[in-house]
Amino acid sequence: MQLGMVGLGRMGSGMTKRLEEHGHEIKTYDPNVPSTAKTLGTLAKQLETPRHVWMMVPAGKVTEDTFQKLLGILEPGDTIVDGGNSNFRDSQRRYKEARKRKISFADVGVSGGIWGLEVGFCLMAGGDKAPLKRLRPILEALAPEDGWAHVGPSGAGHFTKMVHNGIEYGLMQAYAEGFELMYHSEFELDLSEIAGIWRYGSVVRSWLLELLHAAMEQHGDHLDDIAPYVEDSGEGRWTINEAINANVPVPAISAALFARFASRREIDFSAKVQAALRNQFGGHAVKAVKAAKARP
């Protein structure tokens, strides 16, 4: 099958290679790396009708700009797929905009990271049945066996991926807290060894644990060359917002997101407040700051 891939970053390049390894003809466009096309217009001309174009670009302005340009280039009967981490409400709006021009739009949440090339990508597809039926050979090539599903109508794919990433936040935070407790324990524990044995037979075994073990093998038990700074790409915030709208409690995911916020602060002012209060009411000693730091 023929497909146009827009975006050849870590995910897009791996997906392109996997599709080509499965015999599909992939035309590509990315202004930052060698591609088969130098413009989106050229990409469209390289594809036979009905065209199928997969966007694998960062969520936000880049996705919106690419989508709008494709709407002006593609023709009725063509299909646009957004495989990035877009907000599902944006996907619902884009579906409606595309439909007015008789262009199909599908939102496909993609999980697998850099390992997807080797083991396959989990795919959560949202949209109409007809375009997804046409895309089935692509979806089956990208995913491992039983690793993709048409999860619902427009927006459902990105909604499901949002929740998936929210769960991921919670799982990662639980591992992080447990290993920090062992790190500060009275025992001289071999954390890499513990991560290693937990991969076999333990009720907390998972792929994330396998990745943690691999990281400790690479960077050492204490991960000394990795800064304690954790970014978030938005899905955790969206998950919590939707949970508030639906009156659904998600305390673990919320705590995990706030822990990421805390990791980025050079000055933990809340800790200063607590230390000052303890000093005021109980006379507890406070530690002096050696050199003044700028307020973040």
VOTILUM-241030 format. One line per 5 residues: for each residue x, y, z of N, C-alpha, C. Coordinates in steps of 0.02 Angstrom, whole numbers, plus 32768, in hexadecimal, padded with zeros to 4 digits. Layout:
REM VOTILUM-241030
X,Y,Z,X,Y,Z,X,Y,Z; ...
//
This chain:
REM VOTILUM-241030
802A,7FC4,8000,8000,8000,8000,802C,803E,8000; 8012,8074,7FE4,8037,80B3,7FE1,8020,80E2,8018; 8050,8105,8036,8040,8133,806C,8071,816E,806B; 8058,81A9,807B,8083,81E3,8083,808F,81EF,80CD; 80CE,81F3,80E2,80DF,81FE,8128,80FC,8244,812F
80DB,826D,8158,80F2,82B1,8165,8110,82B3,81AC; 8151,82BD,81AF,8174,82BD,81F0,819F,827F,81F7; 81E0,828A,81F9,820F,8251,81FD,823B,8257,823B; 821C,8268,8273,823F,826B,82B3,8249,8224,82CD; 8252,821E,830F,825F,81DD,832D,8228,81AB,831E
81E9,81C1,8321,81B2,8193,8315,81A5,818A,82CA; 81A0,81C2,82A6,8190,81BF,825F,81C3,8198,8237; 8203,81A0,8247,8237,817C,8222,8232,8131,822F; 8225,811F,826F,821F,80D8,827F,81E2,80B9,825F; 81AB,80DD,825E,816E,80C4,823E,8178,80BB,81F3
8199,80EC,81D5,81A6,80E8,818D,81CF,80AA,817C; 8204,809F,81A2,8230,8066,8196,820A,8024,81A0; 81E2,8021,81D4,81BC,7FE3,81E1,818B,7FD5,81A8; 816A,8009,8190,813B,8000,8159,815E,7FE9,811A; 8198,8006,810C,81BE,7FF2,80D1,81D6,7FAA,80D7
81E8,7F96,8114,81FE,7F51,811F,81C4,7F20,8113; 8187,7F38,811A,814C,7F0E,810E,8132,7F15,80C6; 8159,7F35,809B,8148,7F37,8054,811E,7F71,803D; 8111,7FA2,8069,80E9,7FDC,8055,8114,8011,8035; 80F5,8038,8008,8118,806E,7FE5,810A,80AF,800A
813D,80CC,8029,8135,8107,8052,8157,8143,8032; 8130,8177,8026,814B,81B7,8010,814F,81E4,804D; 8182,820D,8050,818E,8232,808F,8198,827C,8084; 8188,82A2,80B9,8197,82EA,80BA,81AA,82FF,8100; 81E5,831C,8106,81FD,833C,8144,8231,836F,812F
8226,83AF,813C,8254,83E3,8125,8299,83DE,8145; 82A0,83B7,817A,82DF,83B4,819F,830C,8379,818D; 82F2,834A,8168,831A,830E,8156,830B,82FB,810E; 8337,82D4,80EF,832A,82BE,80AA,82E7,8299,80A3; 82C0,82AD,8071,827E,8290,8067,8272,8285,801D
823C,8262,800C,822D,8258,7FC5,820F,8298,7FA7; 81F3,82C3,7FD2,81D3,8301,7FBA,81EF,833E,7FDF; 81F3,8375,7FBC,820B,83B3,7FDA,81D3,83E0,7FF5; 8196,83D1,7FE1,815C,83F6,7FFA,8122,83C6,8002; 80EF,83DC,8026,80B3,83B3,802D,808F,83AB,7FEA
8093,83DF,7FC1,8075,83DB,7F7F,8096,83A5,7F55; 80D8,83A2,7F58,80FC,836F,7F33,80EB,8329,7F4D; 80E5,8324,7F90,80D3,82E4,7FAE,8090,82CC,7F92; 8060,82F9,7F8E,801E,82E6,7F75,8022,82CD,7F2D; 804D,82EC,7F05,8054,82D7,7EBF,8076,8293,7EB9
809D,8280,7EEC,80BF,823F,7EEA,8090,8205,7EFD; 8055,8215,7F16,8026,81E2,7F2D,7FED,81D8,7EFB; 7FDA,8199,7EF3,7FA1,8189,7EC8,7F60,8195,7EF0; 7F2B,81A6,7ECC,7EEB,81B1,7EEE,7EC6,816F,7EF8; 7E9F,8168,7F2D,7E98,8198,7F64,7ED7,8198,7F90
7EEE,81D4,7FA2,7F2C,81DB,7FC8,7F1F,81CE,8012; 7F54,81B6,8033,7F53,81AD,807C,7F92,81CE,8097; 7F89,8203,80C0,7FC2,8228,80DB,7FC0,8225,8127; 7FF7,820F,8143,7FFD,8205,818C,8028,823D,81A9; 800C,8265,81D5,8033,829A,81F7,8052,827D,8237
8093,8282,823D,80B6,826C,827A,80E2,82A5,8292; 80C2,82DB,82A6,80E5,8318,82B9,80CE,832C,82FF; 80F3,835A,8321,80E1,836E,8365,809B,838C,8369; 8079,837E,83A0,8036,839A,83AB,803B,83E6,83B1; 8005,8408,839E,8004,8450,83A4,8006,8472,8361
802C,84A9,835C,802D,84D2,8321,8045,84AC,82E3; 8078,8483,82EB,8093,845E,82B1,805E,8431,8293; 803B,840D,82BF,8005,83E2,82A7,7FCE,840A,8285; 7FB9,8440,82A4,7F83,8469,8289,7F97,8486,8245; 7FD4,84A1,8240,7FEB,84BE,8200,7FEE,8489,81CA
8008,844E,81DB,800E,8417,81AA,7FC9,8401,8194; 7F9B,83FA,81C3,7F57,83E5,81B4,7F35,8416,8184; 7F3B,8457,8193,7F1A,8489,8169,7F38,848A,8123; 7F79,8481,811D,7F99,8480,80DB,7F81,8443,80B3; 7F7C,840A,80D6,7F65,83CD,80B3,7F1D,83D4,809C
7EF4,83F6,80C3,7EAE,8401,80AF,7EAB,8426,806D; 7EDA,8455,8063,7EDA,847C,8025,7EFA,8458,7FEB; 7F1D,8421,7FF8,7F41,83FC,7FC4,7F1C,83BD,7FAE; 7F02,8398,7FDF,7EE3,8358,7FD0,7E9E,8361,7FB1; 7E82,832A,7F98,7E43,832B,7F74,7E0F,82FF,7F96
7DCF,8307,7F84,7D9B,82DC,7FA0,7DAD,8292,7F96; 7DA3,826A,7FCB,7DB3,8223,7FC8,7DF5,8213,7FE8; 7E20,8246,7FF1,7E61,823B,8012,7E58,8236,805D; 7E8C,821F,807F,7E89,8216,80C8,7EC6,8235,80EA; 7EB9,8258,8121,7EEE,8272,814C,7EEC,824C,818E
7F26,8235,81A4,7F2B,8213,81E5,7F59,823D,8212; 7F42,824A,824E,7F6D,826B,8280,7F83,8236,82B2; 7FC3,8226,82B0,7FDF,81F4,82DD,8004,8212,8318; 8005,8255,831D,8027,8276,8355,7FFC,8277,8393; 8015,8298,83C7,7FF1,829B,8406,7FC5,82DA,840A
7F98,82E1,83DC,7F6C,831B,83DB,7F35,8314,840F; 7F1B,834D,8425,7EE2,834D,8451,7EA5,8332,842B; 7E80,8306,844A,7E49,82E5,8426,7E13,8316,840F; 7E0C,834D,8433,7DDA,837F,841D,7DF0,83A2,83DD; 7E31,83AC,83D5,7E4B,83C6,8396,7E3E,8395,835E
7E45,8355,836D,7E39,8321,833A,7DF0,8320,8325; 7DC3,8329,8354,7D7C,832B,8343,7D6D,8366,8315; 7D8C,839F,8324,7D82,83DA,82F9,7DA0,83CE,82B4; 7DDB,83B1,82B1,7DFA,83A6,8270,7DD2,8374,8246; 7DB5,8343,8266,7D8A,8313,8244,7D51,8338,8220
7D31,8366,8245,7CF9,838C,8228,7D10,83B9,81EE; 7D4A,83D8,81F6,7D64,8403,81C1,7D74,83DB,8182; 7D93,83A1,818C,7DA5,8377,8153,7D66,835C,8130; 7D34,834A,8159,7CF7,832E,813C,7CD4,835F,810F; 7CD8,83A0,811F,7CB9,83D3,80F4,7CD7,83D3,80AE
7D15,83BD,80A9,7D37,83BA,8068,7D37,8373,804C; 7D10,8347,806C,7D0A,8301,8057,7D4D,82DD,805B; 7D76,82F2,808B,7DB6,82D1,809A,7DAE,82AC,80DC; 7DC5,826F,80DF,7DC0,8247,811D,7DF7,825C,814D; 7DE8,8257,818D,7E1A,8266,81C1,7E16,8231,81F7
7E50,8216,820A,7E53,81E4,8240,7E87,81FA,8273; 7E76,81F1,82B2,7EA7,81FF,82E8,7EBF,81BC,8304; 7F00,81B2,8302,7F1D,8172,8317,7F51,817F,834D; 7F41,816C,838A,7F72,816F,83C0,7FA7,8139,83B5; 7FE6,814D,83BB,801D,811E,83AE,8049,8118,83EC
8054,80DB,8404,8081,80CF,843C,80B5,809C,8426; 80F1,80A4,843F,8126,8075,842D,816B,8095,842F; 816C,80D7,8428,81AB,80FB,842C,81DE,80E3,83F9; 821D,80E9,840B,8253,80D6,83DD,8257,808B,83D3; 8236,8064,83FF,8238,801B,83F8,8204,8001,83C8
81D7,802D,83B1,81A2,8017,8385,81BA,7FF9,8343; 81F2,8013,832A,820D,7FF8,82EB,821A,7FAD,82F1; 8234,7F99,832A,8246,7F52,8334,820C,7F27,8349; 81E4,7F3F,837A,81B0,7F15,8397,816A,7F28,8381; 8162,7F60,8360,8121,7F76,8349,8104,7FAE,8374
80D4,7FD2,8358,80B4,800A,837A,806C,7FF8,838C; 8059,8008,83CA,8013,7FFF,83DD,7FEB,803A,83C0; 7FB4,802B,839E,7F8E,805E,837B,7F46,8060,8392; 7F2F,809C,83A4,7EEA,80A7,83BB,7EC9,80D5,8388; 7E9F,80BA,835C,7E85,80E0,8324,7E3E,80F9,8330
7E33,813A,8321,7DF1,8157,8325,7DDC,8173,82E2; 7D9C,8171,82D4,7D84,818C,8294,7D52,815E,8273; 7D41,816C,8235,7D10,8144,8210,7D2D,8101,81FB; 7D01,80D0,81F3,7D17,808C,81E3,7D36,8087,819E; 7D1A,80AB,816D,7D30,80A3,8127,7D7A,80B4,811D
7D92,80EF,8131,7DD9,80FE,8127,7E07,80D0,814F; 7DF1,80BC,818B,7E1A,8090,81B4,7E1D,804A,8195; 7DE8,8036,8173,7DE9,7FF6,814F,7E1B,7FF8,8117; 7E1F,8032,80F4,7E50,8039,80BE,7E97,803A,80DA; 7E9F,8054,8117,7EE1,805A,8136,7EF6,801A,815B
7ECB,7FE9,815C,7ED9,7FAC,8183,7F1D,7F8D,8174; 7F33,7F88,8134,7F76,7F6B,8127,7FAE,7F93,8148; 7FA6,7FD5,814C,7FD8,8000,816C,7FD7,7FF4,81B7; 7F9B,7FF3,81D4,7F95,7FEA,821D,7FB0,7FA6,8232; 7FA1,7F72,820A,7FB9,7F2F,821B,8004,7F2A,8215
8022,7F4E,81E6,806B,7F4C,81DF,808E,7F70,8218; 8070,7FA7,822F,808F,7FCF,8264,808A,7FAC,82A8; 8052,7F8B,82B5,8046,7F6F,82F7,805F,7F27,82FD; 806F,7F11,833A,807A,7ECA,8345,8038,7EA6,8341; 8039,7E65,8343,7FFA,7E3E,8340,7FCB,7E53,8378
7F8D,7E60,8368,7F5A,7E76,8399,7F6C,7EB9,83B9; 7F93,7EE2,8397,7FAB,7F20,83B5,7F8A,7F5F,839B; 7F51,7F59,8378,7F2D,7F95,8363,7EE2,7F87,8365; 7EBC,7FBE,836A,7E73,7FB8,836B,7E53,7FF9,8354; 7E18,7FF2,8335,7DEF,802D,8326,7DC6,8038,8366
7DDB,806A,838E,7DBF,8070,83D2,7D7F,8099,83D4; 7D6E,80BD,839E,7D31,80E4,83A0,7D30,811A,836B; 7CFF,8147,836F,7CF8,817D,833C,7D2E,81B2,8343; 7D26,81E6,831C,7D58,821C,831B,7D69,8234,8361; 7DAA,8239,8370,7DC2,824F,83B1,7DD1,8217,83E1
7DB3,81DD,83D7,7DBB,81A5,8406,7E03,818B,8407; 7E24,818E,83CD,7E69,8175,83CA,7E97,819F,83F6; 7E92,81E1,83EF,7EBD,820D,8416,7EA7,8212,845E; 7E66,8209,846C,7E4F,8208,84B1,7E6D,81CB,84D5; 7E6B,8191,84B4,7E86,8154,84D1,7ED1,815A,84DD
7EF4,8178,84AC,7F3C,8181,84B5,7F4B,81B2,84EE; 7F22,81E5,84F7,7F2A,8213,852E,7F26,81EE,8571; 7EF3,81C4,8579,7EEB,819E,85B7,7F25,816E,85BF; 7F3A,814E,8589,7F74,8121,858A,7FB1,8145,85A7; 7FBD,8182,8591,7FF8,81A7,85A9,7FEF,81BE,85F0
7FB0,81CD,8604,7FA4,81DD,864A,7FB4,81A2,8677; 7FA0,8167,8663,7FB1,812A,8689,7FFC,8121,868C; 801D,812F,8655,8066,812A,8652,8087,8157,8686; 806C,8194,868E,8087,81C2,86C1,8085,81A1,8706; 804B,8183,8717,8043,8165,8758,8071,812A,8763
8078,80FF,8731,80A4,80C5,8736,80EC,80DB,8740; 8103,810B,8719,8147,8123,8720,8154,8142,8764; 8123,8167,877E,812C,8186,87C0,8130,8152,87F7; 8108,811D,87F2,810B,80E8,8824,814F,80C6,8825; 816A,80B6,87EA,81AD,809A,87E7,81E1,80CA,8804
81DA,810A,87F1,820A,813D,8808,820B,8141,8854; 81D0,8142,8873,81CC,8149,88BC,81E8,810B,88DF; 81D8,80D1,88C5,81F1,8094,88E3,823D,808F,88E1; 8259,80A0,88A7,82A1,809C,88A1,82C4,80D3,88C8; 82A3,810C,88D0,82C1,8140,88FB,82C3,812A,8944
828F,8108,895A,828F,80EE,899E,82C8,80BD,89A9; 82D2,8091,8979,830A,8061,897E,834E,8085,897A; 8350,80BA,8951,838D,80E1,8949,83A3,8100,898C; 8371,8115,89B5,8380,8137,89F4,837D,8107,8A30; 8376,80C7,8A25,836E,8098,8A5C,83B0,808C,8A81
83AC,806B,8ABA,83E8,805B,8AE1,8412,8024,8AC1; 83F5,8003,8A8F,8418,7FCB,8A6F,843D,7FE3,8A30; 8474,7FC4,8A22,8499,7FD2,89E4,847D,7FA5,89AD; 8445,7FBA,8991,8422,7F90,8961,843D,7F9A,891B; 8441,7F64,88F6,8453,7F67,88B0,8413,7F71,8888
8405,7FB0,8879,83C4,7FC1,885A,83BD,7FA3,8814; 83F3,7FA0,87EF,83F0,7F81,87AD,83DE,7F37,87B2; 83FC,7F16,87E3,83ED,7ECF,87EC,83A4,7EC5,87FF; 838B,7EF0,882B,8345,7EEA,8841,8316,7EF7,8806; 8324,7F2B,87DF,82FB,7F37,87A3,82FE,7EFA,8775
8338,7EDA,8773,8341,7EA0,8748,8317,7E64,875E; 8319,7E54,879F,82F3,7E19,87B5,82A8,7E25,87B5; 8294,7E64,87BE,824C,7E74,87BD,822E,7E6A,8778; 8258,7E63,8745,823E,7E58,8702,8222,7E11,86F9; 8232,7DE4,8728,8221,7D9D,8720,81F6,7D85,875B
81B7,7D78,874F,818A,7D5C,8781,816B,7D8E,87B0; 8186,7DCB,87B4,816B,7DFD,87E2,8128,7E18,87C9; 80FC,7E2A,87F8,80BC,7E47,87E3,80C4,7E8F,87CA; 80FE,7EAE,87D3,8109,7EF1,87B9,8133,7EF1,877A; 813D,7EB6,875C,8165,7EB3,871F,813F,7ED6,86E6
8166,7EF7,86BB,8148,7F1B,8682,817F,7F30,8653; 816B,7F4A,8619,819C,7F63,85E9,81C0,7FA0,8605; 819C,7FCA,862A,81BC,8004,8649,81F3,7FEE,8679; 81E7,7FB9,869E,821B,7FA0,86CB,8257,7F86,86A3; 824B,7F66,866B,8282,7F50,8640,82AB,7F8C,8628
8288,7FC2,8617,82AB,7FFE,8601,82D3,801E,863A; 82B9,801C,8677,82DD,8037,86B0,831D,800E,86BC; 8317,7FCD,86B8,8352,7FA2,86C0,8386,7FB2,868B; 836F,7FBC,864D,839E,7FCC,8617,83BF,8010,8624; 8399,8040,863F,83B6,8082,864E,83EB,807D,8684
83DE,8054,86B6,840F,804B,86EC,844D,8026,86D5; 8444,7FF9,86A7,847E,7FD7,8689,84A8,8009,8662; 8488,8039,8643,84AB,806A,861B,84C9,80A3,8644; 84A3,80BB,8676,84B8,80F7,869B,84CF,80E9,86E2; 84CA,80AC,86F9,84DC,809B,873D,849F,809C,876B
84A5,807A,87A5,846E,8073,87D5,844E,80B5,87E8; 8477,80E9,87F1,845E,8128,880B,844F,815C,87D5; 8456,8147,8796,8445,8173,875D,8466,81B8,8765; 84A6,81B8,8779,84C8,81F6,878B,84CD,8229,8753; 84CF,8212,8715,84D7,8241,86DD,8495,8258,86BF
845E,824A,86E2,841C,8260,86CB,8401,8295,86FC; 83F0,82D0,86E2,83D7,8306,870C,8390,82F5,8725; 8380,8307,8764,833E,82FA,8781,8309,832B,8769; 82FD,832B,8728,82CE,835A,8709,82A1,8332,86DB; 8260,8334,86E8,8231,830C,86C1,8200,8339,869D
8200,8337,865B,81D3,835F,8632,8190,833B,8629; 815E,835F,8613,811F,833F,85FF,810B,835D,85BC; 80EB,8333,8593,80DA,8349,8550,8091,835C,8547; 806B,835D,857E,8027,8376,857B,7FEF,8345,8589; 7FFA,8304,8579,7FC3,82D5,857F,7FAD,82CB,85C7
7FDC,82CF,85F7,7FC9,82C8,863D,7F9B,8300,8653; 7FA9,833D,863D,7F7E,8377,864D,7F39,836D,862F; 7F37,8358,85EF,7EF6,834E,85CE,7ECD,8319,85F2; 7EF0,82E3,8608,7ECD,82AD,862A,7EAC,82C6,8669; 7ED0,82EE,868F,7EB5,8309,86CE,7E7C,8339,86C0
7E83,8363,868D,7E4D,8391,867B,7E0D,836B,866A; 7E14,8336,8642,7DD8,830F,862F,7DBC,82EA,866B; 7DE7,82D5,8699,7DCF,82B4,86D5,7DA5,82E4,8700; 7DBC,8323,8704,7D96,8356,8728,7D52,8361,8707; 7D52,8366,86C4,7D13,8370,86A0,7CE2,8337,86AB
7CFE,82FA,86B2,7CD3,82BF,86B9,7CC8,82AC,8702; 7CE3,82D3,8731,7CDD,82C4,8779,7CF9,827F,878A; 7D31,826F,876A,7D52,822E,8776,7D93,823B,879C; 7D9C,821E,87D8,7DD9,8229,87FE,7E15,8203,87DE; 7E4C,8227,87D4,7E8A,8208,87BA,7EC4,821F,87E5
7EC5,820E,8826,7EF8,8227,8854,7F3F,8211,8842; 7F48,81D4,882B,7F8B,81BC,881C,7FA8,81E2,87E0; 7F80,81EB,87AC,7F97,820F,8771,7FA5,8258,8782; 7F79,8276,87AB,7F82,82BC,87BF,7FC3,82C4,87E6; 7FCF,8299,8816,800C,829D,883F,804A,8294,8813
8045,8268,87E2,807F,825D,87B6,808F,829A,878D; 805C,82BD,8775,8067,82FA,874F,8086,8330,877B; 806C,8338,87B8,8086,836B,87E5,80CE,835C,87F9; 80DF,831C,87FE,8124,8309,880E,8153,831F,87D6; 813B,831B,8798,8164,8333,8760,816F,837F,8765
813A,83A2,8777,8142,83EB,8781,8177,83F9,87B5; 8174,83D4,87ED,81A3,83E0,8824,81EB,83D3,880F; 81F6,83A5,87E1,823A,8393,87CD,825D,83CD,87A8; 8236,83FD,8790,8253,8432,8766,8263,8471,878D; 8256,8471,87CD,825E,84AF,87F3,82A2,84B2,8814
82C8,84E7,8804,8308,84F2,8823,8300,8505,886D; 82CB,852A,887C,82BD,853D,88C1,8278,8522,88D3; 8275,84F6,8904,8235,84DB,891A,821A,8509,8951; 81F3,853A,893D,81DC,856D,896C,81AF,854F,89A2; 8188,851B,8990,815C,84FC,89C1,8185,84DE,89FA
81C0,84C2,89EA,81EB,84A7,8A1E,8206,84DF,8A4A; 8214,8519,8A2B,822A,8553,8A52,81F4,8569,8A83; 81B5,856A,8A6C,817D,857D,8A97,8178,854E,8AD2; 817D,850D,8AC6,8177,84DD,8AFC,81B0,84E4,8B2E; 81ED,84EE,8B14,8227,84F6,8B40,8220,8534,8B6B
8208,856B,8B4C,8200,85AA,8B71,81CB,85A3,8BA8; 8194,8581,8B99,815F,8577,8BCB,8177,854C,8C05; 819C,8517,8BF6,81B6,84EC,8C2B,81E4,8513,8C59; 820C,8540,8C3B,8239,856A,8C62,8211,859A,8C8E; 81DA,85B5,8C73,81B3,85E7,8C97,818D,85C9,8CD3
816C,8590,8CC7,8143,8577,8CFE,8168,8547,8D2C; 819E,8529,8D14,81C0,84F8,8D3D,8209,8506,8D49; 8223,853B,8D2B,826A,8549,8D34,8297,8519,8D10; 827D,84F3,8CE0,82A6,84C3,8CBC,82D8,84E8,8C90; 8314,84CE,8C8D,8349,84EF,8C67,8339,84ED,8C1D
8350,8521,8BF9,834B,8523,8BB1,8390,8523,8B93; 8397,8507,8B57,83D6,8506,8B35,83DD,8546,8B0C; 8415,8567,8B14,8421,85A5,8AEF,8434,8596,8AA8; 841E,85C1,8A79,8431,85BC,8A34,8476,85DC,8A2B; 84A6,85B8,8A10,84EA,85D2,8A09,84ED,860D,89DA
84CA,8609,89A2,84CA,863F,8971,8483,864A,8959; 8470,8688,8955,842C,8698,8940,8421,8681,88F8; 83E7,8665,88EB,83D5,864F,88A8,839C,8679,888D; 839D,8682,884D,8367,86A9,882E,8326,8684,8832; 82F0,86A9,883A,82AD,868A,883C,829D,866E,87F7
8285,862F,87F2,8277,8611,87B0,823D,8633,878E
//
